[in-house]
């Protein structure tokens, strides 16, 4: 799932909680946070602490993975291609 906003992140957590059949209170206990915190997070509160979000995801059996955006990957691809062309041209002299 592509996460762009805090609401996307909260939605993923809420969906997983419901998939596991957990109440907010049960998830809060597993993650070591309050039920109110889970509620605020699931509503997309933008000031949640990242460490607590990571605890929550661990309790949900979820992990996050970061990767470059497609635009960044395209730029790296072009840069590598330009470098290969430069090296090829240099070596052919």
N, C-alpha and C positions, 0 to 999 in steps of 0.2 A: 504494500500500500504506500502510495506517495503521500508524504506528510508535508504540508505547506504552512499550515497555521496551527496554533494551539488547539483550535476546535477540532482539527483533523486528528491530532494526537489524543485528545480527550475522547473523541468518537471511537477510535480504535480500542482504547482501554475499556470504555463502556460496553462496546460490542463483545469484547472478549469476556468481560465479567458476566454478561448475560449468557453467553455461550457456555460458560462454566457453571451457570446456575447459582452464582454467588450474589448475596445481598451486598449493599455498600458496607454494612457493618462487618460482614464476614471478610470481605476484601481488606477493609481497614485493619482488622486484627492481624491478618496474614502479613500485611505490608508494614505494620508498625506505625500507622498513621491514624488520625481520628476519622470517624464516619463523615463529619462535617468537611474535612479536607478532601475526601473522596468526592463528596457532593460538589464542592467548589470546583475541583479539577474537572469533573465530568461535564460541568456547565461551561467549561472553557475559560476559567479564570486565568488571566494572563500573568499573574505574579506568583505562580506556584514555584516551589523550590525544585530544581532539577534533581538533586539527590533523592528527594522523596518520590519524584516521578519514576526514577530508576528502580527504587524499592518496589513501587507499585507494579511496574512492568515485570520485575522478577517474580513477584507473587502471582502474576497472571500467566507466567510462563512465556513471556514475550521478550524479544530482544530487538534492539535497534541496530541498524547498519547505516553508515554514512558513506556516500560515494559522490564523486564530482557530478555536477549537473551535466546534461547533454551538451550544453553550449561550451562548458569548460573542456569536456572530452573532445569536442570538435576542434577547439582551439589548439589543444595539445596535439591532435592528429595533424593539423595543418603545420604546426611548428616542427613536428618530427619530419614531415614530408619536405618542408623547406630546408631543414638541416641535411637530410639525405641528398637533396639536389645540390646543395652547396658543397658537400663533401665529394659527391660524384664529379662535379665540375672541377673542383680543386685537384682531384686525383687524375683527371684526364689531361691535365696540363703537362 
